[in-house]
């Protein structure tokens, strides 16, 4: 018995074409001819894409379940069209050894609505200093290694980490931040910062560590991926590294592509790390997704409690949520105006993260039936009150958008339907 998704517009071989997607026993199958007993779902021309992948989310469990849980975070992911998310290690206990990772894995097995792939820490306690983890012990159960939220401050320690990760065939995924350049800053060191009496975070605090790490990746042969790139200098450094054939990639996030520091308001929902930067930085990021320098858009979904986000720009916790509005925002404000094509957006949100992180999947026969059905005509307004995430802080509250996931399928099972 099969399920046939008929009258669909299907992403295959880098382009969209009309057809039928057939699923049996949790996998895509070649036989799209109906047989007695088959279930038929008429999609009326809606678009089927390989399930969206977010390589940068914070699910907060274990340790911070008042912010988010595996259950609520993956429900949000399913609603946003994501079939796979990679969970950052900002947890308690931090996943820096098999026994601490097991706590997270147990919660994932129990409560996850979509596929959740955890990161292992780079350093013990995810402190960005001290000693590195046992890469061999963690590698079988993690997608990559990261200390996201903290930059690894010592070049010698990062070189050791890259050699360890290279031995086990896993990427280093780096939050790049030079602590000594932060100087108490919390928003971009630009016009808004100076005009409103805030403390700024300079661009060099990001790109200086990107520069160091690219040199180390070349030296060690490690696969290296830069988290949430926000500056024009970082984009250019990655562009040059890729031109030299290094195993270097990077991601950015919707808020860096759609906002600048001129859009800031005195509210915690505009505070994240790295911060929203200048119009010049934004233009460089858009150019980066256009020319392929930036291969991934991730949300950096980082929920906090309402109280933690209620203290304005100076006092609020760093981080916003994004899983449930990312596709609609990027479709409305990048695809519809012609800045990028829909095919490029699918590459950024699904195809490229699967390739870079060796996740497999797609819409070819034999692949797991992980896919997303998109309605590109639906118009709505970003409303945090409707979010399934426990987090509500987004700078996009009230923005009109179009395009949303109406069906999310993981392993042939419907995990979200609108």
PyMOL commands that set and color helices and strands:
alter all, ss='L'
color gray80, all
select helices_A, chain A and resi 70-80+98-111+124-126+135-139+155-167+179-181+191-195+204-220+232-243+254-258+261-263+268-270+279-291+312-315+326-335+342-356+384-386
alter helices_A, ss='H'
color red, helices_A
select strands_A, chain A and resi 3-12+15-24+27-29+39-42+47-50+52-58+82-87+115-118+144-145+171-174+187-188+200-201+224-226+248-252+296-297+301-302+371-381+400-410+413-417
alter strands_A, ss='S'
color yellow, strands_A
deselect
rebuild
show_as cartoon
